[in-house]
Amino acid sequence: MKRIFIISHSSEIEGPIDYYRKYLEKNNYSISSLEHPLDNYKGRFTIFYNQNKTIKIKRSNVRGILNLFIDFFISVRFTLKSHFNIFIGANNFDVFVGIFLRKIFRKKIEKIIYFASDFSEDRFSNVLLNKVYYLIESICCRYSDLVISNTKRAEEKRFKFRLEKEKSIVVPNGVLLEKEEFNKKELNKNNFIFVGSVSRQHGLYDLIEIIHPLTKRLVLIGCGDDWNRVVNLCKEKHIKIETYYKKDHAFVIDYMKKFDGFGLAPYNLQSKWTYYCSPLKVVEYVGCGLPVLMSSVPEISKYIKENNLGIIYSELNYDKISLDLNLFNTNGFHLKAKELYSIYNQNNLYSKIKL
């Protein structure tokens, strides 16, 4: 059995690399993993674990780019000591470690996989840092043995970084239900739910400010730096709000399957990274029987619109959103949810990745 080493940067909410690791574990691969904090380091840990042990390294919130250098040296240390056949990095900084060790230290690695998340245009506010980011992206696209993009847009962008077509595949973010039940629901067009990172970049505050006259009930599950501002806005607008802070994925899926409204995915129109993203929440909403109300920015919005799986807006216009919501036909939506799940089932998607 092949042994796999995974390096990732993760927020406090599970993401695609976490689900892929679980998929590999269920398929009896031997996994070692090193997980660094993403963005916010304060009070968090870098965690190494395998089947025999777990090691936690407490992190301090040092200034900006210095965290990435510390991450790099920690990653090199643990990767050099580990025995594995396949190396997987969850972003370009992570996969660069495997390439560096193969090229400089001559560490024998059978296969390096760049499990690429969303491509990020102008990742940093600093021009020099962005040049470094693009340089590393180019190195990873050139020297990885397999590059997995989660949208066609991201793949096309990586072709410009010298990625060869024969070692590129697109695997969008998918959904996995423990019980594949697609029961009919009575959907309420005045009830909304948002799951995930509540940040200014995601634009939830701006959407609620527009649709609050339509909103009788809002459920908020997740965490983020804009959490309190969104909650206070709901109170100010007299919206009935339920909040569930930092709940695990099983709780989220179970709650959404019981919910009777629309899922919100307000990727804002200004953040450049949203153009390349593959929103996990969108397919999870629909897979759990919830139509989605989302912006037209992400690539999947076209699929949602063409298959009548939700409402797509290109501007925050109350009259247009209200009209589209009123006209949206919810009859038989559970059958559409079943069809989407057959396409975006995580097990089907991950089986395309040949190790």
WOTASUL-V471374 format. One record per residue. RES is the residue in one letter. PHI is phi in whole degrees, -180 to 180 (999 if undefined). Layout:
res=RES phi=PHI
res=RES phi=PHI
This chain:
res=M phi=999
res=K phi=-71
res=R phi=-102
res=I phi=-123
res=F phi=-118
res=I phi=-119
res=I phi=-117
res=S phi=-146
res=H phi=-116
res=S phi=-130
res=S phi=-79
res=E phi=-80
res=I phi=-110
res=E phi=-60
res=G phi=-134
res=P phi=-55
res=I phi=-67
res=D phi=-67
res=Y phi=-70
res=Y phi=-68
res=R phi=-61
res=K phi=-64
res=Y phi=-61
res=L phi=-65
res=E phi=-64
res=K phi=-65
res=N phi=-95
res=N phi=67
res=Y phi=-80
res=S phi=-86
res=I phi=-116
res=S phi=-117
res=S phi=-143
res=L phi=-125
res=E phi=-121
res=H phi=-98
res=P phi=-66
res=L phi=-106
res=D phi=68
res=N phi=-93
res=Y phi=-96
res=K phi=-60
res=G phi=74
res=R phi=-113
res=F phi=-128
res=T phi=-86
res=I phi=-122
res=F phi=-107
res=Y phi=-150
res=N phi=-140
res=Q phi=-70
res=N phi=-108
res=K phi=-156
res=T phi=-130
res=I phi=-123
res=K phi=-114
res=I phi=-116
res=K phi=-69
res=R phi=-109
res=S phi=-104
res=N phi=-88
res=V phi=-76
res=R phi=-71
res=G phi=31
res=I phi=-62
res=L phi=-59
res=N phi=-58
res=L phi=-68
res=F phi=-67
res=I phi=-63
res=D phi=-56
res=F phi=-61
res=F phi=-68
res=I phi=-64
res=S phi=-63
res=V phi=-61
res=R phi=-59
res=F phi=-73
res=T phi=-69
res=L phi=-62
res=K phi=-81
res=S phi=-93
res=H phi=-112
res=F phi=-160
res=N phi=-101
res=I phi=-120
res=F phi=-110
res=I phi=-125
res=G phi=-113
res=A phi=-91
res=N phi=-150
res=N phi=-66
res=F phi=-65
res=D phi=-72
res=V phi=-72
res=F phi=-60
res=V phi=-60
res=G phi=-63
res=I phi=-65
res=F phi=-59
res=L phi=-70
res=R phi=-68
res=K phi=-81
res=I phi=-92
res=F phi=-94
res=R phi=57
res=K phi=-69
res=K phi=-78
res=I phi=-127
res=E phi=-64
res=K phi=-150
res=I phi=-110
res=I phi=-115
res=Y phi=-93
res=F phi=-84
res=A phi=-71
res=S phi=-86
res=D phi=-60
res=F phi=-70
res=S phi=-123
res=E phi=-77
res=D phi=51
res=R phi=-57
res=F phi=-118
res=S phi=-78
res=N phi=-88
res=V phi=-61
res=L phi=-64
res=L phi=-64
res=N phi=-65
res=K phi=-65
res=V phi=-65
res=Y phi=-59
res=Y phi=-67
res=L phi=-63
res=I phi=-65
res=E phi=-59
res=S phi=-64
res=I phi=-62
res=C phi=-67
res=C phi=-66
res=R phi=-78
res=Y phi=-107
res=S phi=-73
res=D phi=-85
res=L phi=-149
res=V phi=-120
res=I phi=-108
res=S phi=-100
res=N phi=-100
res=T phi=-144
res=K phi=-64
res=R phi=-61
res=A phi=-65
res=E phi=-62
res=E phi=-60
res=K phi=-64
res=R phi=-72
res=F phi=-60
res=K phi=-73
res=F phi=-100
res=R phi=73
res=L phi=-73
res=E phi=-86
res=K phi=-60
res=E phi=-71
res=K phi=-116
res=S phi=-122
res=I phi=-136
res=V phi=-109
res=V phi=-128
res=P phi=-68
res=N phi=-66
res=G phi=-121
res=V phi=-129
res=L phi=-134
res=L phi=-108
res=E phi=-64
res=K phi=-118
res=E phi=-85
res=E phi=-112
res=F phi=-128
res=N phi=-89
res=K phi=-66
res=K phi=-123
res=E phi=-93
res=L phi=-89
res=N phi=-99
res=K phi=-76
res=N phi=-110
res=N phi=-109
res=F phi=-133
res=I phi=-135
res=F phi=-126
res=V phi=-124
res=G phi=126
res=S phi=-81
res=V phi=-94
res=S phi=-127
res=R phi=-63
res=Q phi=-64
res=H phi=-77
res=G phi=77
res=L phi=-65
res=Y phi=-55
res=D phi=-64
res=L phi=-67
res=I phi=-63
res=E phi=-59
res=I phi=-83
res=I phi=-96
res=H phi=-58
res=P phi=-65
res=L phi=-88
res=T phi=-97
res=K phi=-95
res=R phi=-147
res=L phi=-131
res=V phi=-110
res=L phi=-121
res=I phi=-127
res=G phi=149
res=C phi=-168
res=G phi=146
res=D phi=-74
res=D phi=-107
res=W phi=-57
res=N phi=-63
res=R phi=-65
res=V phi=-67
res=V phi=-61
res=N phi=-64
res=L phi=-63
res=C phi=-62
res=K phi=-66
res=E phi=-63
res=K phi=-91
res=H phi=60
res=I phi=-91
res=K phi=-70
res=I phi=-123
res=E phi=-118
res=T phi=-121
res=Y phi=-134
res=Y phi=-93
res=K phi=53
res=K phi=-87
res=D phi=-76
res=H phi=-65
res=A phi=-62
res=F phi=-63
res=V phi=-61
res=I phi=-63
res=D phi=-62
res=Y phi=-67
res=M phi=-66
res=K phi=-65
res=K phi=-93
res=F phi=-73
res=D phi=-126
res=G phi=-134
res=F phi=-113
res=G phi=-89
res=L phi=-101
res=A phi=-138
res=P phi=-87
res=Y phi=-63
res=N phi=-72
res=L phi=-89
res=Q phi=-104
res=S phi=-70
res=K phi=-70
res=W phi=-68
res=T phi=-67
res=Y phi=-64
res=Y phi=-98
res=C phi=-78
res=S phi=-119
res=P phi=-67
res=L phi=-63
res=K phi=-62
res=V phi=-64
res=V phi=-72
res=E phi=-71
res=Y phi=-54
res=V phi=-65
res=G phi=-60
res=C phi=-92
res=G phi=88
res=L phi=-114
res=P phi=-61
res=V phi=-115
res=L phi=-111
res=M phi=-144
res=S phi=-78
res=S phi=-84
res=V phi=-70
res=P phi=-65
res=E phi=-57
res=I phi=-69
res=S phi=-60
res=K phi=-65
res=Y phi=-64
res=I phi=-61
res=K phi=-67
res=E phi=-64
res=N phi=-105
res=N phi=53
res=L phi=-101
res=G phi=170
res=I phi=-115
res=I phi=-112
res=Y phi=-122
res=S phi=-106
res=E phi=-151
res=L phi=-83
res=N phi=-117
res=Y phi=-59
res=D phi=-61
res=K phi=-68
res=I phi=-64
res=S phi=-62
res=L phi=-65
res=D phi=-63
res=L phi=-66
res=N phi=-65
res=L phi=-85
res=F phi=-66
res=N phi=-93
res=T phi=-94
res=N phi=-62
res=G phi=69
res=F phi=-64
res=H phi=-61
res=L phi=-73
res=K phi=-67
res=A phi=-63
res=K phi=-64
res=E phi=-66
res=L phi=-60
res=Y phi=-62
res=S phi=-64
res=I phi=-90
res=Y phi=-103
res=N phi=-63
res=Q phi=-56
res=N phi=-60
res=N phi=-66
res=L phi=-67
res=Y phi=-71
res=S phi=-68
res=K phi=-76
res=I phi=-86
res=K phi=-91
res=L phi=-90
